[in-house]
Amino acid sequence: MFKILRSQFSSFIIQMPHRPHLSGIVVKKLFTKKTKPVILYKAKSNSCSLIQSRSFSATSQPLITEINYEKLKELMNQNDVLIIDVRTKEELAATGVLPNSYNIPLDELNTAFESAPIKFLEKYNVPKPDKDQKIIFSCAKGIRSLKACRYVADLGYKNLFNYTEGWFGWESHK
């Protein structure tokens, strides 16, 4: 796949025999606020740059899957799916809620998913999901729900779905 040619502290140079145009890439490890590594690849010739935060393999399954109305309806019929709406309580009161969804506002998401399972259950009336459970995030238009997916993926959750149409898409299909 690739070979590390030289390493210096937080960066190293790799060689990719099957992709010579990518050889000599300088790879630097950057750290986010919570000191989780984010890997940045940048070719010396500036012809190629991309950010990857999971692995070097292009064959790994994505952690976040974007879904539309039809896929949401299909997933809603499964027993092992948790639907979380990240809109504010005021938005929910003004517009309505997705069937069988639980409200965890986006600004509470970090404390919710980092809390103990008993605290999660007490506050949100649903058991805290395990890392392999299917979780669908929704909001008004799919933007905040994507942020929620990314945050929860960084915590190690693997089966995440972003309902890209959000509440307004749900309403338009009724």
N, C-alpha and C positions, 0 to 999 in steps of 0.2 A: 504494500500500500504506500507507505512513505518511510523515509529514513531520516532520523535526526542527524544532521551533520555537525552542528556546533551549538552549544548551549551556554548562555550567560545569564545567570540569575533568573529573571522573569521572561526572557525571550530566547528563542532558539531558531535556527534555520533548518528547513526540511528539504528533502529531495524526493520528488515524486517521479519514478522512472516511467510510468505509463502516461504521464502528463508533463512533458518537458517544459511546456510554456508556463507551468506553475512551479517548477523547480526553483530553488533559491528564495522561496518565500520566507519572509521574516514573520514569525508568529510571536505575538506578545500576549501575555496574560494580564488582563486588567481585572480589578476587583471592584465589585459594587459596594454599596453602603454596608451590606451584611457580609462582606468579604467572601462572597461566592464568586468563583472565577467565571469570567466571560472571555472567550477566546476571540481574538481579532486576527484575521489573516490579511496580509497585504503584500502584494507582489512588489518586487523591487522596481519593476518598470512602470508601476502605477496602472497597469493594464487590467488588473483584477483586484477587487477588494470586496470582501463580504464579512458579515458578522455571523457567527455561529455560537450558540450558547450551550449546546448539548453534547455534541460529539463530532469526531472527524468523519464519521461514516455517513454517506449520503443515502444509505439504505435503511437507516433507522426510521421507525414509524413516528410521525409527528405526535407531539403531546397534545396539541390543540387542533381540533377539527372544526371548521366552520360549517354550520348547518343552516338550511332554509326551513320554511314552514312545513313542507312535506316530511322532511327527515325529523323535525321536532315532533310532529304528530306520531310518527313511527316509534320514536324513542320514548314518548310519553306512555305508551302501552306496555313498556317493560317495567317490571317490579323493582329492578336494582338501580334505577336512575333517580338522581337527586336534582331537582330544578331549583336554582337559586336566582332570584331577581335582585339585582344590586341597586335598584332605584331607591330614592328616599321614600320615607313613609308618606310624605305629602304628595309625591307623584303618584303613589299607589292609590291614595284616597281620591285623587282627582281623575284618574284614568281607569283603574281596575287592575286585576292581577291575572297572571297565567294560571290555568287550573293546576292544582297540586304543587304549586311552587311555594318556596319559603323566601322570606325577605331578609337579606343580610346586606344593608347598605354598603356601598363601596368603601366609604370611610371607616367602616367597622370590620372590614374583611380581614385585615392583617391580625387584629386582636382575636377575632373569632377563630380563625384557622390555626392560630398559635396557642389557643387556650386548651385547657384540659377537656377531655371528652364530656365529663359531667357538667362543666360550666357551659359548654356548647349546647348540650341538651337542655339545660335549664333556661338559657337565654332564647334559643331559637326553636324549641319544641321539636327537634329532630336530632337523631343521633349524629355525632360527628362522623363524616365519611372516612373510610379507610383510603389509603393511597391508590388503590386499584378500582375503586367504585367510579361508575360513570357519573359525571357532574355536568349539567348544562347550566351555563350562565346566560342571563338575559338582562336587558335594560331597555331603554327607550328606542335606541337606534342601532345597537350593537357595538358601540365604541367603548363604553365603560365595562361592558361584559368581556370584551377582549382584554382590557387591563386586568380584570379579575382573573381571567384564565392564565395570563402570564404570571401574575403574582402567585397563584396557587401551584402552577407548574414549577416555579422556583422552590416551592416547599416540598416537591417530590411527588405530587399527584400526577397520574399518568393518563387517565381517560377523561379528557376535558373537551367540552363542546361549547362553541360560541354561537348562540342564535343571532345571526347577523341582522335579521330583519327587526328584532326587538319588538316591543309592545305595539308600535305603530304598524309593523308588518303583520302581527297577529290580528289586530283589529281590521286591517284591510282584507283579510281572508274570511272574515265572518260573514 
